[in-house]
Amino acid sequence: MRVGTEYMAKEEIGFKHGVPENPDRTWEKRINGHTFTFKKTREKNGFFLYGCQCRSEDDRFTSSSATSFYSGQDLTPEEVEQASQFSAFIQGYQPVAALRASIKR
């Protein structure tokens, strides 16, 4: 034991039973000219719920699209943004103006 050095248990530095108390997080990232909101929520069963949402609006309409998935892994924001579950959603996202234009054809 080292004299004069204080050691803090995980319980004392924001961990509870070795797990971060609040790993929930929300952040935004601009991709392909659109702002996507990502969300990470730790569920009571130990799994994480990851979500991705994008909103767009024009002069008359607002559109919001979202998708999500569960995982037992605690992913970093970079891993979440690159998850295959979100790739197709992000690449296929069309803002409300594009959707309206496709209907008028």
Contacts in CASP RR format, 6 or more apart in sequence:
PFRMAT RR
TARGET T0000
AUTHOR 0000-0000-0000
METHOD contacts of the structure
MODEL  1
MRVGTEYMAKEEIGFKHGVPENPDRTWEKRINGHTFTFKKTREKNGFFLY
GCQCRSEDDRFTSSSATSFYSGQDLTPEEVEQASQFSAFIQGYQPVAALR
ASIKR
10 18 0 8 1.000
11 17 0 8 1.000
11 18 0 8 1.000
14 20 0 8 1.000
14 21 0 8 1.000
15 21 0 8 1.000
22 42 0 8 1.000
23 40 0 8 1.000
23 42 0 8 1.000
23 48 0 8 1.000
23 74 0 8 1.000
24 39 0 8 1.000
24 40 0 8 1.000
24 41 0 8 1.000
24 42 0 8 1.000
25 39 0 8 1.000
25 40 0 8 1.000
25 77 0 8 1.000
26 37 0 8 1.000
26 38 0 8 1.000
26 39 0 8 1.000
26 40 0 8 1.000
27 37 0 8 1.000
27 38 0 8 1.000
27 77 0 8 1.000
28 35 0 8 1.000
28 36 0 8 1.000
28 37 0 8 1.000
28 38 0 8 1.000
29 35 0 8 1.000
29 36 0 8 1.000
29 38 0 8 1.000
29 81 0 8 1.000
30 36 0 8 1.000
31 81 0 8 1.000
31 90 0 8 1.000
32 90 0 8 1.000
32 91 0 8 1.000
32 93 0 8 1.000
34 54 0 8 1.000
34 56 0 8 1.000
34 93 0 8 1.000
34 95 0 8 1.000
35 54 0 8 1.000
35 55 0 8 1.000
36 52 0 8 1.000
36 53 0 8 1.000
36 54 0 8 1.000
36 90 0 8 1.000
36 93 0 8 1.000
37 52 0 8 1.000
37 53 0 8 1.000
37 54 0 8 1.000
37 55 0 8 1.000
38 50 0 8 1.000
38 51 0 8 1.000
38 52 0 8 1.000
38 77 0 8 1.000
38 80 0 8 1.000
38 81 0 8 1.000
39 49 0 8 1.000
39 50 0 8 1.000
39 51 0 8 1.000
39 52 0 8 1.000
39 53 0 8 1.000
40 48 0 8 1.000
40 49 0 8 1.000
40 50 0 8 1.000
40 51 0 8 1.000
40 75 0 8 1.000
40 77 0 8 1.000
40 80 0 8 1.000
41 48 0 8 1.000
41 49 0 8 1.000
41 50 0 8 1.000
42 48 0 8 1.000
43 49 0 8 1.000
43 70 0 8 1.000
46 72 0 8 1.000
47 70 0 8 1.000
47 71 0 8 1.000
47 72 0 8 1.000
48 70 0 8 1.000
48 71 0 8 1.000
48 72 0 8 1.000
48 73 0 8 1.000
48 74 0 8 1.000
48 75 0 8 1.000
49 68 0 8 1.000
49 69 0 8 1.000
49 70 0 8 1.000
50 68 0 8 1.000
50 69 0 8 1.000
50 70 0 8 1.000
50 71 0 8 1.000
50 75 0 8 1.000
50 80 0 8 1.000
50 83 0 8 1.000
50 85 0 8 1.000
50 86 0 8 1.000
51 66 0 8 1.000
51 67 0 8 1.000
51 68 0 8 1.000
51 69 0 8 1.000
51 80 0 8 1.000
51 86 0 8 1.000
52 66 0 8 1.000
52 67 0 8 1.000
52 68 0 8 1.000
52 80 0 8 1.000
52 86 0 8 1.000
52 89 0 8 1.000
52 90 0 8 1.000
53 64 0 8 1.000
53 65 0 8 1.000
53 66 0 8 1.000
54 64 0 8 1.000
54 65 0 8 1.000
54 66 0 8 1.000
54 90 0 8 1.000
54 93 0 8 1.000
55 62 0 8 1.000
55 63 0 8 1.000
55 64 0 8 1.000
56 62 0 8 1.000
56 63 0 8 1.000
56 95 0 8 1.000
56 96 0 8 1.000
56 97 0 8 1.000
57 63 0 8 1.000
57 96 0 8 1.000
58 95 0 8 1.000
58 96 0 8 1.000
58 97 0 8 1.000
58 100 0 8 1.000
61 96 0 8 1.000
61 100 0 8 1.000
62 96 0 8 1.000
63 95 0 8 1.000
63 96 0 8 1.000
63 99 0 8 1.000
65 89 0 8 1.000
65 93 0 8 1.000
67 85 0 8 1.000
67 86 0 8 1.000
67 89 0 8 1.000
69 83 0 8 1.000
69 85 0 8 1.000
75 83 0 8 1.000
80 86 0 8 1.000
94 102 0 8 1.000
END
